[in-house]
Amino acid sequence: MKQRTYSSEGIILKRLNFQEADRILTIFSKRYGKVTLLAKGVRKLSSKKRGHLEIFSEIKFQAVASSGFDILTEAVTINNFNKLRLNLNRVTLAYYFCVVLNKIVKEDEKHDELFDLLSKSLKELETAKNLKTLRKDFIVELLIELGYWPGNKKMINHDIELEEVLERKLNSLRVGKKVLQ
């Protein structure tokens, strides 16, 4: 249960511009699972939080609960994965990880293991040689951790299994496969 004000570490999964200077962020936090926060005034050039709120950046944040979206009050970057951002294939796979996690996890479901999996996968992505294997391992570990796949059974086609769990096709699946070939 979240208090009136709360803080945690988190990885930004998604961001959406809102009104003139605000942004809606979907963050997968270590303590609270997936949360959606409103970052007020963050699109202004004078905003101090602006540089900390990039997609798949790991941040330490504070927020205040409100009747609508909870409001982000503080944000500090822990790791922005600079090496990863230098390569288009790596950036594409990082986006893919974020999209999959965002679609498969419901709001306010706490999953410490999934936070660790995403953080570990993004760190490995900075130096990984075989991106296809990293992508497959991420999906397999995700499905096992959420209980959609038994850990002792071999998975033949991880993409099909993932789409069956999501009950719809992923838009980024085709792009992810094409870039990684």
C-alpha positions as CSV (number, residue, x, y, z in Angstrom):
1,M,0.0,0.0,0.0
2,K,1.4,3.4,-1.0
3,Q,1.5,6.2,1.5
4,R,0.6,9.8,0.8
5,T,4.2,10.4,-0.3
6,Y,6.4,7.6,-1.4
7,S,9.8,6.9,-3.0
8,S,11.4,4.1,-4.8
9,E,13.8,3.2,-7.6
10,G,12.3,2.6,-11.0
11,I,12.9,2.2,-14.7
12,I,10.9,4.4,-17.1
13,L,8.8,2.2,-19.4
14,K,6.8,4.8,-21.3
15,R,6.3,8.5,-21.5
16,L,3.5,10.5,-23.0
17,N,3.3,14.3,-23.5
18,F,0.3,15.8,-21.6
19,Q,-1.0,19.3,-22.0
20,E,1.4,22.1,-22.6
21,A,4.4,21.3,-20.3
22,D,3.6,18.0,-18.5
23,R,4.4,14.4,-19.2
24,I,2.7,11.2,-18.1
25,L,5.3,8.5,-17.1
26,T,4.9,4.8,-16.7
27,I,7.5,3.6,-14.3
28,F,8.3,0.1,-13.2
29,S,9.3,0.6,-9.6
30,K,11.1,-1.7,-7.3
31,R,8.8,-1.3,-4.3
32,Y,5.4,-0.7,-6.0
33,G,5.4,-2.4,-9.4
34,K,4.1,-0.5,-12.4
35,V,3.0,3.1,-11.5
36,T,1.8,5.9,-13.7
37,L,2.9,9.4,-12.6
38,L,2.3,12.9,-13.8
39,A,5.5,15.0,-14.1
40,K,4.3,18.6,-14.0
41,G,6.2,21.2,-16.0
42,V,8.9,18.7,-17.1
43,R,8.8,19.7,-20.7
44,K,9.8,23.3,-19.9
45,L,13.3,24.2,-20.8
46,S,14.0,25.3,-17.2
47,S,12.9,22.0,-15.6
48,K,15.5,20.3,-13.5
49,K,13.9,16.9,-13.8
50,R,13.9,17.0,-17.6
51,G,17.2,15.2,-18.1
52,H,16.4,12.4,-15.6
53,L,13.2,11.3,-17.3
54,E,14.2,9.4,-20.5
55,I,12.8,6.1,-21.5
56,F,14.6,3.0,-19.9
57,S,16.5,5.2,-17.5
58,E,16.8,3.9,-14.0
59,I,15.9,6.6,-11.5
60,K,15.3,7.2,-7.8
61,F,12.0,9.1,-7.5
62,Q,9.6,10.6,-5.0
63,A,5.9,11.0,-5.7
64,V,2.7,12.3,-4.0
65,A,-0.5,10.3,-4.2
66,S,-3.5,12.3,-5.6
67,S,-7.0,11.6,-6.7
68,G,-6.0,11.4,-10.4
69,F,-2.5,10.5,-11.4
70,D,0.1,10.5,-8.6
71,I,2.5,13.4,-9.1
72,L,6.2,13.0,-9.5
73,T,8.0,15.5,-7.2
74,E,11.7,14.4,-7.4
75,A,13.8,12.3,-9.8
76,V,17.5,11.5,-9.9
77,T,19.2,9.3,-12.5
78,I,20.9,6.1,-11.2
79,N,21.8,4.7,-14.6
80,N,20.8,6.2,-18.0
81,F,22.5,3.4,-20.0
82,N,24.6,5.7,-22.2
83,K,26.5,2.9,-23.9
84,L,23.2,1.3,-24.9
85,R,21.9,4.5,-26.5
86,L,24.8,4.5,-29.0
87,N,23.6,1.6,-31.0
88,L,20.2,1.4,-32.8
89,N,19.8,-2.3,-32.4
90,R,20.4,-2.1,-28.7
91,V,18.0,0.8,-28.3
92,T,15.3,-1.1,-30.2
93,L,15.7,-4.1,-28.0
94,A,15.6,-1.9,-24.8
95,Y,12.3,-0.4,-26.1
96,Y,11.1,-3.9,-26.8
97,F,11.8,-5.0,-23.2
98,C,9.9,-1.9,-21.9
99,V,6.9,-2.5,-24.2
100,V,6.6,-6.2,-23.2
101,L,6.9,-5.5,-19.5
102,N,4.4,-2.6,-19.8
103,K,1.8,-4.8,-21.5
104,I,2.2,-7.9,-19.4
105,V,2.1,-6.3,-15.9
106,K,-0.9,-4.6,-14.4
107,E,-0.8,-1.3,-12.5
108,D,0.4,-1.5,-8.8
109,E,1.4,-5.2,-9.0
110,K,4.7,-5.6,-7.0
111,H,7.3,-7.8,-8.7
112,D,10.8,-7.4,-7.3
113,E,12.1,-10.2,-9.5
114,L,10.8,-8.4,-12.7
115,F,12.5,-5.2,-11.7
116,D,15.7,-7.1,-11.2
117,L,15.2,-8.9,-14.5
118,L,14.7,-5.7,-16.5
119,S,17.6,-3.9,-14.8
120,K,19.9,-6.9,-15.4
121,S,18.8,-7.2,-19.0
122,L,19.4,-3.5,-19.7
123,K,22.9,-3.7,-18.1
124,E,23.7,-6.8,-20.2
125,L,22.4,-5.1,-23.3
126,E,25.1,-2.5,-23.1
127,T,27.8,-5.1,-23.8
128,A,26.0,-8.2,-25.1
129,K,27.3,-9.8,-28.3
130,N,24.3,-11.9,-29.1
131,L,21.1,-9.8,-29.0
132,K,18.8,-12.6,-30.1
133,T,19.8,-14.8,-27.2
134,L,19.4,-11.9,-24.8
135,R,15.9,-11.2,-26.2
136,K,14.9,-14.8,-25.9
137,D,16.3,-15.2,-22.4
138,F,14.4,-12.1,-21.3
139,I,11.0,-13.4,-22.6
140,V,11.6,-16.9,-21.1
141,E,12.6,-15.5,-17.7
142,L,9.6,-13.1,-17.7
143,L,7.1,-15.8,-18.5
144,I,8.6,-18.2,-15.9
145,E,8.6,-15.5,-13.3
146,L,5.0,-14.6,-13.9
147,G,3.9,-18.2,-13.8
148,Y,2.9,-18.5,-17.4
149,W,5.5,-21.1,-18.2
150,P,7.0,-24.0,-16.1
151,G,10.7,-23.5,-15.4
152,N,11.6,-27.1,-16.3
153,K,10.0,-27.1,-19.7
154,K,11.8,-26.1,-22.9
155,M,10.2,-23.3,-24.8
156,I,10.2,-23.8,-28.6
157,N,9.0,-20.5,-29.9
158,H,9.1,-17.7,-27.2
159,D,7.4,-15.1,-29.5
160,I,4.3,-17.3,-29.9
161,E,4.1,-18.1,-26.2
162,L,4.4,-14.4,-25.3
163,E,1.7,-13.4,-27.8
164,E,-0.6,-16.1,-26.4
165,V,-0.2,-14.6,-22.9
166,L,-0.8,-11.1,-24.1
167,E,-3.7,-12.3,-26.3
168,R,-2.6,-9.8,-29.0
169,K,0.2,-9.2,-31.3
170,L,3.0,-6.8,-30.3
171,N,3.5,-3.9,-32.6
172,S,7.2,-3.8,-31.9
173,L,7.7,-7.6,-32.4
174,R,8.2,-7.3,-36.2
175,V,10.6,-4.3,-35.8
176,G,12.6,-6.2,-33.1
177,K,13.0,-9.3,-35.2
178,K,14.0,-7.3,-38.4
179,V,16.6,-5.2,-36.6
180,L,18.1,-8.3,-34.9
181,Q,18.5,-10.3,-38.0
